[in-house]
């Protein structure tokens, strides 16, 4: 079995964890960066794009076979022996379509960027937000003592960063402040600076939380310092 390449190195994870600990040393708030390969497999877009790619390549190959002088005629002669002449090209296309469809559906699972052109910006934004909110609940960020958990959710396929704050934070900090941080983080990720973008976001979040939730003597680390899903 082929070993899966991690989406972020162990060294980069350690740098991010160190940054989180430093940021949390000044606040009782809990900052959790989470990195996922993608927010969804987007089954509808996968199926649609698989059919379109199969349709395109089947049509293209059928067209060139019709133009071919040797191979094309040989294939046409084979199908003409069993079907009416006017149906031969359609049968060739249909066989190719059935052949290519499962191939592209498998390929799209391995190379998800091929289906990105079939996804709308709105669909991506909604899916990332929904997945981030689910992760927020699943990993207990809504269970802290002071309701001051903060999730920095990074989805690499979509190159989107979203921030989910628990009610204790959202009642004090306007959403616009978080948007500036997530937009800057997303820009760094698009440049290929994943760890740097996350660390800068953590530092900025730490500074904001320190103003509203200063560090307390008996404060304990309630949550993980990083979550990575490969």
C-alpha positions in Angstrom: 0.0 0.0 0.0 1.3 3.4 -1.0 2.1 5.6 2.1 0.0 8.8 2.2 2.0 12.0 2.2 1.1 14.2 5.3 -0.5 17.5 4.4 1.8 19.2 6.9 5.2 18.1 8.2 5.8 17.2 11.8 8.3 20.2 12.1 5.6 22.6 10.9 3.1 21.2 13.3 5.5 21.7 16.2 6.0 25.3 15.1 2.3 25.9 15.1 1.8 24.2 18.5 4.6 26.4 19.9 2.9 29.5 18.6 -0.5 28.4 20.0 1.1 27.9 23.5 2.7 31.3 23.3 -0.5 32.9 22.3 -2.5 31.1 25.1 0.1 32.2 27.7 -1.5 35.6 27.7 -5.2 34.6 27.6 -7.6 32.1 29.0 -9.1 31.7 25.6 -8.5 28.4 23.7 -7.1 28.6 20.2 -7.3 25.5 18.0 -5.9 25.5 14.4 -7.4 22.6 12.4 -6.1 21.6 9.0 -8.1 19.3 6.6 -7.3 18.2 3.0 -10.8 19.2 1.9 -14.1 20.0 3.4 -16.1 17.5 1.3 -15.7 15.1 -1.5 -18.4 17.0 -3.3 -20.2 13.9 -4.7 -22.6 15.8 -7.0 -19.7 17.8 -8.6 -17.6 14.6 -8.8 -20.3 12.7 -10.6 -21.2 15.6 -13.0 -17.5 16.4 -13.8 -16.8 12.7 -14.4 -19.7 12.4 -16.9 -18.6 15.6 -18.7 -14.9 14.5 -19.0 -16.1 11.1 -20.2 -18.4 12.7 -22.7 -15.7 15.0 -24.0 -13.0 12.4 -24.5 -15.5 9.9 -25.9 -16.7 12.4 -28.5 -13.2 13.5 -29.3 -11.9 10.0 -29.9 -15.0 9.0 -31.9 -14.5 12.1 -34.1 -10.9 11.3 -34.8 -11.8 7.6 -35.5 -14.3 8.8 -38.1 -11.5 10.8 -39.8 -8.9 8.0 -39.6 -8.1 6.1 -42.7 -6.8 2.9 -41.3 -7.7 2.3 -37.6 -11.0 4.2 -37.9 -12.1 2.1 -40.9 -11.1 -1.1 -39.2 -13.2 -0.2 -36.2 -16.1 0.9 -38.3 -16.0 -2.3 -40.3 -16.1 -4.3 -37.1 -19.2 -2.5 -35.8 -20.8 -2.4 -39.3 -20.8 -6.2 -39.2 -23.2 -6.2 -36.3 -25.0 -2.9 -36.5 -26.5 -0.6 -39.2 -23.9 1.6 -40.7 -25.5 4.8 -39.4 -25.4 3.4 -35.8 -21.7 2.5 -35.9 -20.4 5.8 -34.8 -22.9 6.1 -32.0 -22.1 2.6 -30.7 -18.4 3.5 -30.7 -19.1 6.6 -28.7 -21.3 4.8 -26.3 -18.7 2.1 -25.6 -16.0 4.7 -25.1 -18.3 6.6 -22.8 -19.0 3.6 -20.6 -15.2 2.9 -20.5 -14.2 6.4 -19.6 -16.9 7.2 -17.0 -15.6 5.0 -14.1 -12.0 5.9 -14.9 -12.7 9.6 -14.5 -14.8 9.1 -11.4 -11.8 7.3 -9.8 -9.3 9.8 -11.1 -11.3 12.7 -9.6 -11.0 11.1 -6.2 -7.2 11.2 -6.6 -7.0 14.5 -8.3 -9.8 16.7 -6.8 -8.6 19.9 -8.5 -10.1 18.5 -11.8 -13.6 19.0 -10.4 -13.0 22.5 -8.9 -14.1 24.2 -12.1 -17.6 22.6 -11.6 -17.9 24.0 -8.1 -19.5 27.5 -7.5 -17.9 29.9 -5.0 -21.1 29.9 -3.0 -21.1 26.1 -2.8 -17.5 26.0 -1.6 -18.1 28.8 1.0 -21.2 27.0 2.4 -19.5 23.6 2.6 -16.4 24.9 4.3 -18.5 26.8 6.9 -20.7 23.8 7.5 -17.7 21.5 7.9 -15.9 24.0 10.2 -19.0 24.3 12.4 -19.3 20.5 12.6 -15.7 20.2 13.6 -16.2 22.9 16.2 -18.9 20.8 17.9 -17.2 17.5 17.4 -13.9 18.5 19.0 -15.6 20.1 22.0 -14.7 23.8 21.4 -18.2 24.7 22.7 -17.5 22.9 26.0 -14.8 25.2 27.6 -15.5 26.7 31.0 -15.7 30.3 29.9 -17.1 29.5 26.4 -14.1 31.1 24.8 -13.0 28.4 22.4 -11.8 29.6 19.0 -11.3 27.3 15.9 -9.1 28.4 13.0 -10.3 26.0 10.3 -8.1 25.6 7.2 -9.4 23.6 4.2 -6.5 23.1 1.7 -8.4 22.0 -1.4 -10.6 25.0 -1.3 -7.8 27.2 0.0 -10.3 28.7 2.5 -9.9 29.7 6.1 -12.8 30.2 8.4 -13.0 31.0 12.1 -15.6 29.8 14.5 -15.8 31.5 17.9 -17.8 30.3 20.9 -20.6 32.5 22.3 -18.4 34.0 25.0 -16.1 35.4 22.3 -18.6 36.2 19.6 -20.6 38.4 22.0 -17.5 40.6 22.5 -15.6 40.6 19.2 -17.2 41.6 15.8 -17.0 39.1 12.9 -15.2 41.7 10.8 -12.1 41.5 13.0 -11.9 37.8 12.4 -12.4 38.2 8.7 -9.3 40.3 8.3 -7.3 37.5 10.0 -8.7 34.7 7.9 -8.3 36.6 4.6 -4.6 37.2 5.4 -4.1 33.6 6.4 -5.8 32.4 3.1 -3.5 34.7 1.1 -0.4 33.1 2.7 -1.7 29.6 2.1 -2.2 30.4 -1.6 1.4 31.5 -1.7 2.4 28.1 -0.3 3.1 29.4 3.3 0.8 27.2 5.2 2.6 27.1 8.6 3.4 30.8 8.4 -0.1 31.8 7.6 -1.6 29.8 10.5 1.0 31.1 12.9 0.3 34.7 12.0 -3.4 34.0 12.4 -2.9 32.4 15.9 -0.8 35.4 17.0 -3.4 37.9 15.9 -6.2 35.9 17.6 -4.1 35.6 20.7 -3.7 39.4 20.9 -7.5 39.9 20.5 -8.4 37.3 23.1 -5.9 38.7 25.6 -7.8 41.9 25.7 -11.1 40.3 26.5 -10.0 37.1 28.3 -6.7 37.8 30.1 -4.8 34.9 31.6 -5.9 33.6 35.0 -3.8 32.0 37.7 -5.7 28.6 37.6 -6.2 28.5 33.9 -5.6 25.1 32.3 -5.2 24.0 28.7 -8.6 22.4 27.9 -8.2 21.6 24.2 -5.7 20.3 21.7 -3.2 22.8 20.3 -3.6 21.5 16.7 -5.8 19.1 14.8 -4.6 17.6 11.5 -6.7 15.3 9.3 -4.8 13.6 6.6 
